[in-house]
Amino acid sequence: MMTEADDTVVFIPAWNEEGNLPAVLDELALELPGIDVLVIDDGSTDATADIALDRGATVVSFEENRGLRAGIAAGYEEAHARGYNYCGRVDADGQHPVAELRRLLALVRSDSCDVAIGSRFAVDEAYGDDRYRPSRSRRFGIGLLQGAMRVRLGRRFHDPTSGMFAVNADAMVVLAAPYVSGAPEVEALLRLKEAGLRVEEVAVDMRARTGGESKLQGMKAVKLVTTVIGTLLFFEVLRRRRS
């Protein structure tokens, strides 16, 4: 009988993450013992690939940096090609607690949904609205993103740029195709809706990033909001051009 450790893989897109990756891999080993781990090394020039190999992960390395959207597509493509029934994704910066990913995987494994996405901003009985307090400028950017998602998806989506996913084999196929926009997580939601798959947004705790800057600050916030709204409006045009 196939066990959870046999039929599930967690992938991590990583670019020059030698400082953050060890803790993420160690947490995966602790919280999901025996689970297969795949690191998509996006052309790193540091020891990212060596660290992943030393800790028992499978590594797929790009010869040069290709960007997050290529890393995401490759992660799902590899998971599907290797025959896994379930796949999780966490980022390499340490924001995503693996205990929360375990909850998402359990929902998908129970067939409650095809895709479970961890949300910093969703609220339920266990997770109130006081666990994450963004600044006023971040709240404005988040509000714009949520409004645009409601119009395009026909439902409220609290955290459209979340990178914490758990998916089944049907969703892997949908998410493995190359991304054509600069907002791959949002494009993923559009694809999943088009495919008629069941997507559940789940309230989770996330940690502060261990390095780098938030995407929702200053001009980065303006660029992100513009990119997301452009993806929502022009996804079909972008896809036709790519094909």
Beta strands, then each sheet from edge to edge (+ up, - down):
strand 1: 8-14
strand 2: 36-41
strand 3: 58-61
strand 4: 86-89
strand 5: 115-119
strand 6: 165-168
strand 7: 199-203
sheet 1: 3+ 2+ 1+ 4+ 6- 5+ 7+
end
